[in-house]
Amino acid sequence: MNIEIYDISVIPLIIFLTKVVTDLGLSKKFAPLISLVFGLAIGIGYYSPDNILKGIITGVFLAASSVGFHSGTKNVYNEEHVQSFMKKMKNKDVDK
């Protein structure tokens, strides 16, 4: 299996499809499961249609990459998290 540089665009595709499904009304807590379904479908159907096990492994890694990206950006931009961090930093300055 050769993954070319343009094949990496599959991860943003999974992110986009997962976002579309959650915007249509499915609960966001199911986003990792939806990403896994898309990842498995692409992994088996596109990357390794002749080797199911390799397709499953590839699909799991594709889904994990897309969910990790979504989770990471959500955590960075979570306003409560940033405010909590700023309070901790302010309290450390007061203690000095």
C-alpha positions in Angstrom: 0.0 0.0 0.0 1.5 3.3 -1.1 -0.1 6.4 0.4 0.7 9.3 -1.8 0.8 12.9 -0.5 -2.7 13.7 -1.9 -4.1 10.7 0.0 -3.6 12.7 3.3 -6.7 14.7 2.3 -8.8 11.8 3.5 -8.4 13.0 7.1 -10.0 16.4 6.5 -12.7 14.6 4.5 -13.5 12.4 7.5 -13.6 15.5 9.7 -15.9 17.3 7.3 -18.3 14.3 7.0 -18.4 13.9 10.8 -19.2 17.6 11.2 -22.0 17.3 8.6 -23.5 14.3 10.4 -23.4 16.1 13.8 -24.8 19.3 12.3 -27.7 17.2 10.9 -28.7 16.5 14.5 -26.7 13.5 15.7 -25.3 14.0 19.2 -21.7 15.2 19.2 -20.8 12.5 21.7 -21.2 10.0 18.8 -18.6 11.9 16.7 -15.8 9.4 17.3 -18.0 6.5 16.4 -19.1 8.3 13.2 -15.4 9.0 12.4 -14.6 5.4 12.9 -17.4 4.3 10.5 -16.1 6.7 7.9 -12.5 5.7 8.5 -13.3 2.0 8.2 -15.3 2.5 5.0 -12.5 4.5 3.4 -9.7 2.2 4.8 -11.4 -0.9 3.4 -13.0 0.5 0.3 -10.2 2.8 -0.9 -6.9 1.9 0.6 -7.1 -1.9 0.9 -10.1 -3.5 -0.8 -8.1 -6.7 -1.3 -6.8 -7.0 2.3 -9.6 -6.4 4.9 -7.3 -6.5 8.0 -5.0 -3.9 6.5 -8.0 -1.8 5.6 -9.4 -2.0 9.1 -6.1 -1.0 10.6 -5.7 1.9 8.2 -9.3 3.0 8.8 -8.8 3.0 12.6 -5.7 5.2 12.2 -7.5 7.6 9.8 -10.4 7.9 12.3 -8.1 8.4 15.2 -6.3 11.1 13.4 -9.5 12.9 12.5 -10.9 12.6 16.0 -7.6 13.7 17.6 -7.6 16.8 15.5 -11.2 17.6 16.4 -10.6 17.0 20.1 -7.4 18.9 20.2 -8.8 22.1 18.6 -11.9 21.8 20.7 -9.8 21.7 23.9 -7.6 24.6 22.8 -10.6 26.8 22.0 -12.7 25.8 25.0 -13.3 29.1 26.7 -13.8 27.6 30.2 -10.5 25.8 29.9 -8.7 29.0 28.9 -10.3 30.9 31.8 -9.5 28.2 34.2 -5.9 28.2 33.1 -5.7 32.0 33.4 -7.1 31.9 36.9 -4.4 29.3 37.9 -1.7 31.5 36.4 -3.1 34.6 38.2 -3.2 32.7 41.5 0.5 31.6 41.1 1.4 35.3 40.6 -0.4 36.3 43.8 1.4 33.5 45.8 4.8 35.0 44.9 
